[in-house]
């Protein structure tokens, strides 16, 4: 299962080792060069800039500001502490500061990831897509649906970017149903 930066990382691995992959569960992410995706390119230029890197490293910008904006509920103090836990120092935040820049800088790698998707066409694919995500929108979802025409799409209504925080029960239900029957349509919150 991949989501956010895990998409290019996990799908890159899957494309290089399709024999190790049974199914793909793809949440809001991407798997191709982002130069032509204006919101992602803008994010990379701004947050991946020296100022963005400084704010991430010194003030934990991602955890303190971007994470809460990508969730449709207020996280508790304990939940925020869990997200802050791995990043107590500016040095520990350095990898997070590098990733935004790499959205544009890793064009060659992202081309490889996209090409590798071709070797995954025979895998069952479930798209778990938060429909209120400002980062990965309907455009990216449709692109995955074109790449995997047999994919089942589960629209997570009202879910923002961090789908695992916004719709955990719906995701679990969709995964269980999908594994039981690849033809399932996503169950609604009411069922």
Secondary structure, 3 states (H helix, E strand, C coil): CEEECHHHHHHHHHHHCHHHCCEEEEEEECCCCCCCCHHHHHHHHHHCCHHHHHHHHHHCHHHHHHHHHCCCCCCCHHHHHHHHHCCCCCHHHHHHHHHHHHHHHCHHHHHHHHHHHHHHCCCEEEEEEECCCCCCCHHHHHHHHHHCCCCEEEEECCCCCCHHHHCHHHHHHHHHHHHHCCCCCCCCCCC
